[in-house]
Amino acid sequence: EYEDVYFEAQDGVRLHGWFVHAPDNRAVLLWFHGNAGNISHRLENLKLLREALQMPIFIFDYREYGLSEGNISKEGTFYDAVGAFKYLVEERKFRQTQILLFGRSLGTALAAYLASEHRCLGVVLEAAFTSTDEMMQLYFPHGIPLKVSAVKYDTISLIDRIKDPVLFIHGEYDFTIPVSMATKLFEKTRAPKNFHVVKGADHNSTYIVGGKKYFEVWRDFLFSCFDYSNDDLFR
């Protein structure tokens, strides 16, 4: 069971998402997807994760993706992330410490940013990259194009400000975002942390190749977040 949801980004842009219900409402997963496609392209992953965790999931599209309005921009994605977080707190009445943040690829920058600014239940960073600058150096080793946004994703500079548990997941053969970037982030993380490398997986196949073990890692992390939290809900 899910609801079509419309809400506002921090700057007022109208965004669209799905709120997927579950019997256990002690916590909620806020999902920041990657750059390619929209939320409809995550249906299989969404279904499997919902079955594994038995918790509500809120997934939404950034501006100009799917049914969301506005024009895509790096700055705009931060406004979108704040708006989604605010929606869960103000409209769905979840406490911040009930929200488990999940970012994939591009979405890891947004999940990490929110976790560095707010207390939460925990954060899962799958296929995480260090920064826009390092990605540009990776893809343009002989010179960065002149037209580059002034607003940058810079997870490496804020990862040590996160206070709640962090789970890193990465495909062994991810050649889009090398596992070495996630390793750098992991090493700089001060909060309780875990790292799971999915053997044989590339950038997009972690949950497929990882199979049962992939979802066991998720469940174990969720329960560890309950144990770490001071919230009486999880006692």
Backbone as CSV, one residue per row, in Angstrom:
resi,resn,N_x,N_y,N_z,CA_x,CA_y,CA_z,C_x,C_y,C_z
1,GLU,0.845,-1.199,0.000,0.000,0.000,0.000,0.880,1.249,0.000
2,TYR,0.590,2.176,-0.897,1.375,3.406,-0.926,0.465,4.588,-1.238
3,GLU,0.970,5.770,-0.913,0.252,7.009,-1.208,1.070,7.850,-2.175
4,ASP,0.394,8.468,-3.139,1.013,9.531,-3.919,1.069,10.757,-3.029
5,VAL,2.232,11.364,-2.921,2.418,12.498,-2.022,2.978,13.681,-2.792
6,TYR,2.436,14.852,-2.520,2.993,16.092,-3.047,3.368,16.977,-1.861
7,PHE,4.546,17.558,-1.931,5.030,18.393,-0.831,5.951,19.459,-1.413
8,GLU,6.383,20.395,-0.576,7.217,21.495,-1.054,8.667,21.336,-0.630
9,ALA,9.557,21.643,-1.572,10.977,21.749,-1.245,11.175,22.976,-0.355
10,GLN,12.354,23.129,0.187,12.634,24.250,1.082,12.382,25.601,0.421
11,ASP,12.551,25.673,-0.902,12.340,26.933,-1.615,10.965,27.004,-2.275
12,GLY,10.071,26.073,-1.940,8.697,26.152,-2.416,8.362,25.368,-3.667
13,VAL,9.337,24.739,-4.316,9.065,23.945,-5.519,8.230,22.714,-5.143
14,ARG,7.227,22.402,-5.959,6.323,21.280,-5.680,6.953,19.963,-6.143
15,LEU,7.067,19.032,-5.212,7.718,17.754,-5.479,6.737,16.605,-5.283
16,HIS,7.058,15.483,-5.920,6.203,14.295,-5.845,6.974,13.111,-5.283
17,GLY,6.281,12.308,-4.500,6.900,11.101,-3.970,5.872,10.042,-3.644
18,TRP,6.362,8.924,-3.152,5.501,7.835,-2.677,5.798,7.583,-1.213
19,PHE,4.733,7.473,-0.425,4.883,7.031,0.957,4.348,5.607,1.030
20,VAL,5.244,4.675,1.279,4.892,3.253,1.309,4.675,2.832,2.760
21,HIS,3.486,2.364,3.064,3.121,2.037,4.441,3.681,0.688,4.878
22,ALA,3.759,0.509,6.202,4.200,-0.754,6.794,3.594,-0.864,8.189
23,PRO,3.468,-2.084,8.706,2.857,-2.270,10.028,3.646,-1.630,11.167
24,ASP,4.978,-1.654,11.072,5.827,-1.137,12.144,6.198,0.311,11.845
25,ASN,5.625,1.249,12.612,5.862,2.673,12.373,6.844,3.293,13.357
26,ARG,7.653,2.467,13.992,8.622,3.036,14.934,9.678,3.871,14.222
27,ALA,9.925,3.558,12.963,10.934,4.286,12.190,10.478,4.364,10.745
28,VAL,11.095,5.266,9.989,10.762,5.445,8.576,12.053,5.619,7.787
29,LEU,12.075,5.087,6.576,13.236,5.217,5.695,12.991,6.348,4.709
30,LEU,13.893,7.312,4.677,13.833,8.409,3.702,14.888,8.139,2.641
31,TRP,14.444,7.939,1.401,15.285,7.436,0.305,15.607,8.558,-0.676
32,PHE,16.904,8.783,-0.895,17.395,9.735,-1.902,18.015,8.921,-3.039
33,HIS,17.343,8.881,-4.173,17.810,8.015,-5.260,18.966,8.641,-6.045
34,GLY,19.482,7.869,-6.995,20.616,8.312,-7.799,20.215,9.225,-8.938
35,ASN,21.167,9.530,-9.784,20.982,10.528,-10.837,20.086,10.049,-11.974
36,ALA,20.200,8.792,-12.350,19.471,8.293,-13.527,18.061,7.838,-13.161
37,GLY,17.088,8.201,-13.996,15.726,7.726,-13.807,14.987,8.416,-12.680
38,ASN,13.749,7.964,-12.451,12.926,8.525,-11.385,12.463,7.413,-10.451
39,ILE,11.548,7.736,-9.540,11.179,6.746,-8.530,10.535,5.491,-9.122
40,SER,9.916,5.612,-10.284,9.285,4.437,-10.899,10.312,3.390,-11.320
41,HIS,11.564,3.804,-11.501,12.622,2.872,-11.877,13.184,2.114,-10.664
42,ARG,12.679,2.428,-9.466,13.169,1.777,-8.244,12.152,0.789,-7.664
43,LEU,11.136,0.434,-8.440,10.040,-0.374,-7.919,10.496,-1.709,-7.327
44,GLU,11.332,-2.448,-8.066,11.770,-3.755,-7.573,12.580,-3.610,-6.298
45,ASN,13.539,-2.697,-6.306,14.377,-2.444,-5.140,13.520,-2.000,-3.954
46,LEU,12.558,-1.135,-4.232,11.648,-0.619,-3.204,10.834,-1.750,-2.573
47,LYS,10.289,-2.610,-3.401,9.472,-3.727,-2.920,10.294,-4.668,-2.041
48,LEU,11.485,-5.016,-2.494,12.327,-5.947,-1.749,12.797,-5.352,-0.424
49,LEU,13.126,-4.065,-0.441,13.593,-3.419,0.782,12.454,-3.282,1.789
50,ARG,11.280,-2.956,1.294,10.096,-2.862,2.172,9.796,-4.224,2.811
51,GLU,9.901,-5.292,2.043,9.653,-6.634,2.574,10.702,-7.025,3.615
52,ALA,11.940,-6.629,3.368,13.033,-7.007,4.264,12.988,-6.244,5.583
53,LEU,12.677,-4.953,5.518,12.749,-4.105,6.706,11.427,-3.973,7.447
54,GLN,10.313,-4.200,6.743,8.988,-4.078,7.369,8.795,-2.708,8.016
55,MET,9.269,-1.665,7.344,9.123,-0.302,7.844,8.637,0.592,6.711
56,PRO,7.970,1.705,7.029,7.529,2.626,5.982,8.726,3.204,5.227
57,ILE,8.506,3.505,3.957,9.547,4.107,3.123,8.969,5.324,2.415
58,PHE,9.704,6.423,2.461,9.326,7.620,1.709,10.395,7.862,0.654
59,ILE,10.009,7.725,-0.610,10.913,7.967,-1.735,10.297,9.051,-2.601
60,PHE,11.112,9.953,-3.090,10.581,11.084,-3.854,11.503,11.412,-5.020
61,ASP,10.983,12.212,-5.938,11.785,12.669,-7.073,12.268,14.093,-6.852
62,TYR,13.523,14.316,-7.208,14.066,15.670,-7.179,13.341,16.524,-8.215
63,ARG,13.492,17.817,-8.100,12.881,18.738,-9.061,13.238,18.358,-10.502
64,GLU,12.251,18.412,-11.365,12.330,18.088,-12.792,12.418,16.580,-13.064
65,TYR,12.485,15.764,-12.035,12.433,14.310,-12.206,10.986,13.852,-12.038
66,GLY,10.570,12.862,-12.827,9.240,12.296,-12.653,8.150,13.349,-12.696
67,LEU,7.297,13.361,-11.683,6.184,14.310,-11.605,6.520,15.561,-10.796
68,SER,7.753,15.676,-10.347,8.163,16.866,-9.599,8.370,18.046,-10.537
69,GLU,8.051,19.230,-10.045,8.171,20.443,-10.850,9.559,21.058,-10.687
70,GLY,9.770,22.221,-11.326,11.023,22.946,-11.188,12.081,22.524,-12.186
71,ASN,13.245,23.137,-12.058,14.390,22.864,-12.930,15.534,22.305,-12.092
72,ILE,16.100,21.211,-12.568,17.139,20.536,-11.801,18.373,21.417,-11.621
73,SER,18.938,21.371,-10.433,20.194,22.058,-10.124,20.769,21.419,-8.871
74,LYS,22.085,21.519,-8.691,22.694,20.971,-7.478,22.119,21.654,-6.245
75,GLU,22.060,22.981,-6.279,21.508,23.726,-5.149,20.082,23.271,-4.856
76,GLY,19.309,23.063,-5.918,17.926,22.641,-5.766,17.783,21.298,-5.076
77,THR,18.710,20.372,-5.333,18.594,19.055,-4.699,18.733,19.147,-3.179
78,PHE,19.530,20.090,-2.698,19.626,20.291,-1.251,18.300,20.810,-0.698
79,TYR,17.678,21.747,-1.406,16.356,22.243,-0.999,15.338,21.104,-0.989
80,ASP,15.437,20.220,-1.979,14.518,19.086,-2.073,14.703,18.141,-0.882
81,ALA,15.947,17.870,-0.538,16.246,16.966,0.575,15.705,17.514,1.889
82,VAL,15.925,18.798,2.119,15.424,19.430,3.345,13.898,19.383,3.379
83,GLY,13.270,19.624,2.226,11.815,19.582,2.146,11.250,18.208,2.475
84,ALA,11.910,17.153,1.989,11.456,15.785,2.258,11.593,15.439,3.739
85,PHE,12.700,15.834,4.330,12.938,15.604,5.758,11.886,16.338,6.589
86,LYS,11.649,17.584,6.216,10.663,18.420,6.909,9.257,17.831,6.777
87,TYR,8.943,17.269,5.606,7.632,16.660,5.385,7.389,15.517,6.369
88,LEU,8.387,14.668,6.559,8.227,13.544,7.477,8.033,14.010,8.915
89,VAL,8.720,15.085,9.284,8.622,15.599,10.654,7.315,16.362,10.873
90,GLU,6.980,17.253,9.960,5.840,18.140,10.172,4.506,17.543,9.744
91,GLU,4.491,16.782,8.661,3.230,16.236,8.149,2.973,14.810,8.640
92,ARG,4.018,13.994,8.692,3.851,12.602,9.123,4.122,12.413,10.617
93,LYS,4.620,13.470,11.263,4.813,13.491,12.719,5.838,12.475,13.228
94,PHE,6.838,12.186,12.413,7.965,11.389,12.884,8.961,12.307,13.582
95,ARG,9.555,11.824,14.647,10.659,12.562,15.234,11.882,12.386,14.338
96,GLN,12.797,13.342,14.398,14.005,13.239,13.573,14.758,11.945,13.869
97,THR,14.749,11.539,15.120,15.487,10.340,15.530,14.786,9.043,15.128
98,GLN,13.642,9.156,14.453,12.969,7.977,13.888,13.281,7.807,12.401
99,ILE,14.012,8.756,11.827,14.231,8.767,10.379,15.583,8.133,10.031
100,LEU,15.527,7.053,9.259,16.731,6.410,8.726,16.947,6.947,7.319
101,LEU,18.063,7.614,7.106,18.368,8.235,5.816,19.081,7.231,4.914
102,PHE,18.657,7.174,3.665,19.274,6.263,2.690,19.567,7.020,1.401
103,GLY,20.840,7.080,1.039,21.234,7.702,-0.220,21.946,6.705,-1.107
104,ARG,21.619,6.755,-2.401,22.325,5.944,-3.397,22.998,6.876,-4.377
105,SER,24.304,6.647,-4.624,25.027,7.395,-5.646,24.904,8.900,-5.396
106,LEU,24.321,9.643,-6.312,24.127,11.081,-6.097,23.433,11.345,-4.765
107,GLY,22.464,10.506,-4.426,21.697,10.696,-3.199,22.502,10.590,-1.923
108,THR,23.695,9.978,-1.979,24.515,9.874,-0.770,24.961,11.247,-0.288
109,ALA,25.195,12.167,-1.222,25.606,13.519,-0.838,24.508,14.213,-0.046
110,LEU,23.263,13.964,-0.415,22.130,14.602,0.252,21.851,13.955,1.604
111,ALA,21.906,12.627,1.654,21.696,11.928,2.921,22.775,12.308,3.934
112,ALA,24.023,12.363,3.482,25.124,12.726,4.375,24.993,14.167,4.849
113,TYR,24.580,15.048,3.950,24.386,16.453,4.329,23.346,16.571,5.442
114,LEU,22.196,15.933,5.266,21.150,16.001,6.292,21.629,15.405,7.614
115,ALA,22.337,14.279,7.537,22.828,13.632,8.752,23.864,14.487,9.468
116,SER,24.572,15.332,8.733,25.562,16.225,9.347,24.910,17.440,9.997
117,GLU,23.668,17.737,9.589,22.954,18.911,10.100,21.918,18.558,11.169
118,HIS,21.433,17.314,11.161,20.356,16.905,12.065,20.666,15.544,12.675
119,ARG,20.216,15.339,13.896,20.248,13.996,14.453,19.197,13.155,13.744
120,CYS,19.498,11.875,13.560,18.577,10.963,12.878,18.767,9.575,13.490
121,LEU,18.056,8.589,12.972,18.226,7.225,13.472,19.546,6.636,12.992
122,GLY,19.916,6.945,11.768,21.141,6.451,11.156,21.134,6.815,9.690
123,VAL,22.201,6.445,8.988,22.294,6.785,7.567,22.982,5.651,6.805
124,VAL,22.391,5.290,5.671,22.961,4.272,4.785,23.437,4.968,3.515
125,LEU,24.708,4.811,3.198,25.306,5.436,2.018,25.761,4.331,1.069
126,GLU,25.038,4.170,-0.016,25.335,3.110,-0.983,25.912,3.718,-2.255
127,ALA,27.097,3.270,-2.639,27.815,3.830,-3.796,28.114,5.306,-3.565
128,ALA,28.719,5.576,-2.414,29.006,6.960,-2.025,30.259,7.492,-2.716
129,PHE,30.204,8.772,-3.086,31.376,9.440,-3.659,31.830,10.538,-2.707
130,THR,33.099,10.885,-2.795,33.685,11.834,-1.853,33.245,13.267,-2.107
131,SER,33.357,13.712,-3.360,33.037,15.104,-3.682,32.891,15.286,-5.188
132,THR,32.248,16.377,-5.558,32.150,16.736,-6.972,33.539,16.893,-7.575
133,ASP,34.428,17.556,-6.842,35.774,17.814,-7.363,36.504,16.509,-7.699
134,GLU,36.438,15.536,-6.802,37.144,14.276,-7.054,36.498,13.481,-8.182
135,MET,35.181,13.588,-8.318,34.511,12.922,-9.435,34.921,13.561,-10.761
136,MET,35.030,14.872,-10.779,35.445,15.569,-11.997,36.875,15.193,-12.375
137,GLN,37.741,15.075,-11.371,39.122,14.671,-11.637,39.186,13.246,-12.180
138,LEU,38.269,12.407,-11.700,38.220,11.018,-12.158,37.796,10.932,-13.617
139,TYR,36.781,11.708,-13.970,36.213,11.618,-15.318,36.881,12.553,-16.326
140,PHE,37.547,13.589,-15.831,38.239,14.534,-16.725,39.675,14.732,-16.238
141,PRO,40.504,13.692,-16.327,41.869,13.775,-15.792,42.758,14.790,-16.498
142,HIS,42.368,15.193,-17.702,43.212,16.123,-18.460,42.691,17.556,-18.431
143,GLY,41.766,17.815,-17.540,41.256,19.178,-17.419,39.755,19.197,-17.223
144,ILE,39.315,19.962,-16.231,37.892,20.052,-15.906,37.221,21.075,-16.812
145,PRO,36.037,20.757,-17.359,35.316,21.713,-18.208,35.093,23.042,-17.493
146,LEU,35.042,24.116,-18.266,34.900,25.448,-17.684,33.552,25.645,-17.010
147,LYS,32.488,25.096,-17.599,31.143,25.318,-17.072,30.834,24.292,-15.982
148,VAL,31.170,24.644,-14.746,30.930,23.771,-13.605,30.153,24.557,-12.555
149,SER,29.130,23.942,-11.982,28.292,24.610,-10.989,29.111,25.055,-9.789
150,ALA,28.790,26.243,-9.271,29.474,26.751,-8.084,29.078,25.960,-6.840
151,VAL,27.866,25.414,-6.846,27.399,24.582,-5.734,27.922,23.164,-5.938
152,LYS,28.560,22.627,-4.918,29.200,21.319,-5.068,28.724,20.339,-4.003
153,TYR,28.786,19.075,-4.357,28.589,18.015,-3.377,29.952,17.738,-2.756
154,ASP,30.022,17.730,-1.436,31.323,17.628,-0.777,31.212,16.804,0.507
155,THR,30.836,15.567,0.356,30.610,14.697,1.510,31.869,14.511,2.347
156,ILE,33.031,14.490,1.712,34.273,14.252,2.433,34.537,15.335,3.476
157,SER,34.015,16.542,3.259,34.265,17.644,4.192,33.299,17.653,5.371
158,LEU,32.219,16.886,5.286,31.229,16.925,6.370,30.954,15.572,7.030
159,ILE,31.527,14.505,6.491,31.234,13.164,6.999,31.596,13.016,8.475
160,ASP,32.621,13.742,8.921,33.037,13.613,10.323,32.123,14.361,11.285
161,ARG,31.135,15.091,10.747,30.172,15.792,11.601,28.949,14.928,11.916
162,ILE,28.829,13.803,11.244,27.696,12.907,11.490,27.894,12.202,12.832
163,LYS,26.844,12.214,13.661,26.937,11.631,14.998,26.238,10.277,15.114
164,ASP,25.362,9.975,14.178,24.580,8.745,14.260,25.189,7.655,13.370
165,PRO,24.839,6.395,13.607,25.479,5.277,12.896,25.403,5.387,11.372
166,VAL,26.475,4.958,10.724,26.583,5.026,9.264,26.924,3.639,8.713
167,LEU,26.160,3.224,7.702,26.455,1.987,6.976,26.843,2.338,5.549
168,PHE,28.019,1.907,5.140,28.462,2.063,3.754,28.251,0.738,3.026
169,ILE,27.643,0.805,1.834,27.477,-0.357,0.967,28.043,0.007,-0.399
170,HIS,28.821,-0.891,-0.993,29.431,-0.577,-2.289,29.644,-1.856,-3.092
171,GLY,29.414,-1.781,-4.379,29.689,-2.904,-5.259,31.184,-3.069,-5.480
172,GLU,31.642,-4.304,-5.437,33.071,-4.591,-5.621,33.575,-4.075,-6.959
173,TYR,32.752,-4.208,-7.996,33.162,-3.805,-9.341,32.410,-2.561,-9.814
174,ASP,32.231,-1.625,-8.904,31.604,-0.350,-9.260,32.669,0.523,-9.920
175,PHE,32.570,0.683,-11.235,33.532,1.515,-11.955,32.968,2.899,-12.249
176,THR,31.727,3.146,-11.825,31.143,4.487,-11.933,31.634,5.346,-10.781
177,ILE,31.541,4.799,-9.589,32.099,5.421,-8.383,32.964,4.359,-7.712
178,PRO,34.272,4.486,-7.771,35.147,3.438,-7.239,34.981,3.246,-5.737
179,VAL,35.132,2.019,-5.301,34.979,1.701,-3.887,35.994,2.455,-3.032
180,SER,37.088,2.886,-3.628,38.104,3.644,-2.885,37.548,4.952,-2.337
181,MET,36.571,5.532,-3.031,35.960,6.769,-2.528,35.180,6.499,-1.245
182,ALA,34.414,5.425,-1.234,33.666,5.068,-0.031,34.620,4.729,1.110
183,THR,35.740,4.106,0.770,36.736,3.772,1.786,37.285,5.032,2.440
184,LYS,37.555,6.063,1.650,38.034,7.342,2.195,37.007,7.943,3.143
185,LEU,35.743,7.884,2.747,34.679,8.413,3.600,34.565,7.605,4.891
186,PHE,34.637,6.294,4.756,34.548,5.413,5.921,35.655,5.736,6.922
187,GLU,36.855,5.917,6.426,37.999,6.186,7.303,37.848,7.505,8.044
188,LYS,37.165,8.463,7.441,37.001,9.775,8.074,35.769,9.844,8.976
189,THR,34.905,8.857,8.897,33.682,8.846,9.705,34.013,8.582,11.172
190,ARG,33.488,9.439,12.056,33.733,9.289,13.490,32.610,8.542,14.198
191,ALA,31.434,8.553,13.625,30.277,7.888,14.227,30.442,6.370,14.148
192,PRO,29.639,5.606,14.885,29.644,4.145,14.718,29.433,3.797,13.249
193,LYS,30.209,2.856,12.727,30.188,2.651,11.272,30.407,1.197,10.902
194,ASN,29.879,0.842,9.727,30.076,-0.480,9.136,30.271,-0.311,7.635
195,PHE,30.962,-1.268,7.024,31.211,-1.216,5.582,30.935,-2.606,5.009
196,HIS,30.043,-2.655,4.026,29.741,-3.931,3.369,30.016,-3.806,1.878
197,VAL,30.984,-4.580,1.395,31.282,-4.634,-0.035,30.522,-5.818,-0.626
198,VAL,29.722,-5.547,-1.653,28.943,-6.604,-2.296,29.812,-7.248,-3.374
199,LYS,30.269,-8.447,-3.114,31.157,-9.145,-4.035,30.473,-9.382,-5.385
200,GLY,31.183,-9.025,-6.457,30.689,-9.266,-7.807,29.705,-8.240,-8.331
201,ALA,29.325,-7.259,-7.509,28.319,-6.276,-7.931,28.968,-5.056,-8.575
202,ASP,28.233,-4.444,-9.514,28.692,-3.190,-10.099,27.905,-2.040,-9.469
203,HIS,27.799,-0.918,-10.156,27.190,0.277,-9.569,25.709,0.095,-9.250
204,ASN,24.989,-0.600,-10.117,23.534,-0.673,-9.973,22.989,-2.026,-9.523
205,SER,23.851,-3.002,-9.323,23.347,-4.361,-9.080,23.547,-4.862,-7.655
206,THR,23.815,-3.967,-6.722,24.132,-4.397,-5.355,23.037,-5.254,-4.733
207,TYR,21.793,-4.790,-4.827,20.706,-5.528,-4.172,20.355,-6.814,-4.923
208,ILE,20.687,-6.872,-6.212,20.419,-8.072,-7.014,21.504,-9.120,-6.766
209,VAL,22.751,-8.719,-6.949,23.876,-9.638,-6.754,24.028,-10.000,-5.274
210,GLY,23.796,-9.009,-4.416,23.959,-9.239,-2.977,22.958,-10.216,-2.396
211,GLY,21.766,-10.258,-2.982,20.749,-11.215,-2.562,20.417,-11.161,-1.078
212,LYS,20.228,-12.323,-0.489,19.798,-12.437,0.909,20.755,-11.721,1.857
213,LYS,22.046,-11.856,1.629,23.044,-11.235,2.501,22.902,-9.716,2.502
214,TYR,22.631,-9.142,1.347,22.462,-7.690,1.227,21.386,-7.205,2.190
215,PHE,20.250,-7.868,2.207,19.137,-7.440,3.053,19.370,-7.786,4.523
216,GLU,20.151,-8.826,4.790,20.532,-9.132,6.168,21.404,-8.021,6.739
217,VAL,22.300,-7.489,5.918,23.150,-6.376,6.346,22.287,-5.170,6.697
218,TRP,21.301,-4.894,5.859,20.351,-3.804,6.135,19.645,-4.022,7.475
219,ARG,19.093,-5.211,7.674,18.337,-5.492,8.905,19.226,-5.391,10.142
220,ASP,20.421,-5.955,10.047,21.347,-5.891,11.182,21.677,-4.444,11.526
221,PHE,21.860,-3.626,10.505,22.173,-2.222,10.748,20.990,-1.508,11.388
222,LEU,19.791,-1.769,10.888,18.594,-1.145,11.459,18.474,-1.478,12.943
223,PHE,18.657,-2.744,13.300,18.545,-3.143,14.704,19.662,-2.517,15.543
224,SER,20.845,-2.362,14.959,21.940,-1.717,15.690,21.641,-0.243,15.932
225,CYS,20.933,0.385,14.994,20.513,1.782,15.175,19.503,1.889,16.313
226,PHE,18.589,0.924,16.391,17.637,0.890,17.509,18.394,0.803,18.835
227,ASP,19.401,-0.057,18.883,20.180,-0.240,20.111,20.957,1.022,20.476
228,TYR,21.463,1.725,19.465,22.282,2.918,19.695,21.429,4.105,20.122
229,SER,20.196,4.157,19.646,19.322,5.300,19.889,18.919,5.412,21.361
230,ASN,18.709,6.664,21.797,18.209,6.919,23.148,16.690,7.017,23.179
231,ASP,16.056,6.844,22.022,14.607,6.994,21.918,13.903,5.798,22.573
232,ASP,12.984,6.087,23.491,12.255,5.032,24.202,11.414,4.156,23.273
233,LEU,11.106,4.655,22.071,10.321,3.884,21.107,10.962,2.536,20.787
234,PHE,12.284,2.485,20.852,13.011,1.294,20.413,13.390,0.375,21.575
235,ARG,12.848,0.650,22.739,13.143,-0.183,23.910,12.090,-1.276,24.090
